């Protein structure tokens, strides 16, 4: 986040370049997952376990990567749009970086569902306080994203399952 305050600094371009190189290397590793898996499985500490084998056809990997990228950019765009609605200053590019960091932190921190919204709000406060001075608006944007993408589909799914169970009972 320090990099965002110093726009003229070349460090932001170095960080983005390093992130891009890492992304390309990880994508390459994904296409060679069977080789990487064999190397990891051959580690001395893992030899006592039967880890099996892994193979994914390239068309499935490509399709999965493309769908994942689309999903990521849809979620990031939603978050940026919600932040802008709540009065965030800064360009979309400047907001994309803390949004990406936020997603990374939220996916790497183990959460219990009933405190997930509080953890998301805390991460949002940490990352977006320089873009939106009002803490309530930051929490609103974070909670709205959680509600749109997690709670609403869960409720819809619950009613779909409930309706299918009711239909199954009627058929019997």
C-alpha positions in Angstrom: 0.0 0.0 0.0 3.0 2.3 0.5 3.6 1.9 -3.2 0.2 3.4 -4.0 1.0 6.6 -2.2 4.2 7.1 -4.2 2.8 6.9 -7.7 6.0 8.2 -9.3 8.0 5.5 -7.7 9.4 2.8 -10.0 8.8 0.3 -7.2 5.1 -0.1 -8.2 6.2 -1.2 -11.7 8.8 -3.6 -10.3 6.2 -5.1 -8.0 3.7 -5.5 -10.8 6.4 -7.0 -13.1 7.4 -9.4 -10.4 3.8 -10.4 -9.8 3.3 -10.9 -13.5 6.4 -13.1 -13.8 5.2 -15.1 -10.8 1.8 -15.5 -12.4 3.3 -16.7 -15.6 5.6 -19.2 -13.8 2.6 -20.5 -11.7 0.5 -20.9 -14.9 3.4 -22.8 -16.5 3.7 -25.0 -13.4 0.0 -25.7 -13.6 0.4 -27.1 -17.1 3.2 -29.2 -15.8 1.3 -30.3 -12.7 2.1 -33.9 -13.2 5.8 -33.3 -13.2 5.6 -31.0 -10.2 3.4 -33.5 -8.4 5.9 -36.3 -8.9 8.7 -34.1 -7.6 6.7 -33.2 -4.5 5.6 -36.8 -3.9 9.3 -37.9 -4.1 10.2 -35.8 -1.1 11.6 -37.9 1.7 8.9 -36.9 4.2 6.1 -37.7 1.8 7.4 -41.1 0.5 5.5 -43.0 3.2 2.2 -41.8 1.8 0.5 -43.1 -1.3 -0.3 -39.9 -3.1 -1.4 -41.4 -6.4 -1.0 -39.6 -9.7 -2.4 -36.4 -11.2 -3.2 -35.6 -14.8 -5.5 -32.9 -16.2 -6.0 -32.6 -20.0 -4.8 -29.2 -21.3 -8.2 -28.1 -22.7 -9.8 -28.6 -19.2 -6.9 -26.6 -17.6 -7.3 -23.8 -20.2 -11.1 -23.6 -19.7 -10.6 -23.7 -15.9 -8.1 -20.8 -16.0 -10.3 -18.7 -18.3 -13.4 -19.2 -16.1 -11.3 -18.5 -13.0 -10.0 -15.2 -14.5 -13.5 -14.2 -15.6 -14.8 -14.9 -12.1 -11.9 -13.0 -10.5 -12.4 -9.9 -12.6 -16.2 -10.0 -12.0 -15.7 -10.1 -8.3 -13.0 -7.4 -8.4 -15.2 -5.2 -10.6 -18.1 -5.6 -8.2 -15.9 -4.7 -5.2 -14.4 -1.6 -7.0 -17.9 -0.5 -8.1 -19.2 -0.9 -4.5 -16.2 1.1 -3.2 -16.8 3.8 -5.8 -20.5 4.0 -4.9 -19.4 4.4 -1.3 -17.2 7.4 -2.3 -13.7 5.8 -2.8 -11.2 8.2 -4.3 -8.5 7.0 -6.7 -8.5 5.3 -10.0 -9.8 1.9 -10.8 -6.2 0.7 -11.1 -5.3 2.1 -7.7 -8.3 0.3 -6.2 -7.6 -3.0 -8.0 -4.3 -3.5 -6.1 -5.9 -3.4 -2.5 -8.9 -5.4 -3.8 -6.5 -8.1 -5.0 -4.6 -8.1 -1.7 -8.0 -8.3 0.1 -9.0 -11.3 -1.9 -5.7 -13.0 -1.2 -5.9 -12.4 2.5 -9.6 -13.5 2.7 -8.8 -16.8 0.8 -5.7 -17.5 3.0 -7.2 -16.9 6.4 -9.3 -19.7 7.8 -12.7 -18.4 8.8 -15.8 -19.7 10.6 -18.8 -18.6 8.7 -20.5 -16.5 11.4 -17.4 -14.3 11.9 -16.4 -14.2 8.3 -18.1 -10.8 7.7 -16.2 -9.3 10.6 -12.9 -10.5 9.3 -13.7 -9.2 5.8 -14.6 -5.8 7.3 -11.4 -5.7 9.3 -9.3 -6.5 6.2 -11.3 -3.9 4.2 -10.7 -1.2 6.9 -7.0 -2.0 6.8 -6.7 -1.8 3.0 -9.2 0.9 2.0 -8.9 3.5 4.8 -6.8 5.8 2.6 -9.4 5.7 -0.2 -12.5 6.2 1.9 -12.2 8.2 5.1 -15.5 7.0 6.5 -15.1 3.5 8.1 -18.8 2.8 8.0 -18.8 3.1 4.2 -15.8 0.7 3.9 -17.6 -1.8 6.0 -20.8 -1.3 4.0 -19.0 -2.0 0.7 -17.3 -5.1 2.1 -20.5 -6.4 3.7 -22.5 -5.7 0.5 -20.0 -7.7 -1.6 -20.3 -10.6 0.9 -24.1 -10.4 0.9 -24.3 -10.3 -2.9 -21.8 -13.2 -3.6 -22.2 -15.5 -0.6 -25.5 -14.9 1.3 -27.8 -14.4 -1.6 -26.7 -17.5 -3.6 -26.8 -19.5 -0.4 -30.4 -18.5 0.3 -31.4 -19.2 -3.3 -29.7 -22.6 -3.2 -31.4 -23.4 0.1 -34.9 -22.7 -1.4 -34.0 -24.7 -4.5 -33.0 -27.7 -2.4 -36.1 -27.2 -0.2 -38.4 -27.1 -3.2 -36.8 -30.3 -4.7 -37.2 -32.1 -1.4 -40.9 -31.1 -1.3 -41.4 -32.3 -4.9 -39.7 -35.6 -4.0 -42.0 -36.2 -1.1 -45.1 -35.5 -3.3 -43.9 -38.1 -5.9 -43.6 -40.8 -3.3 
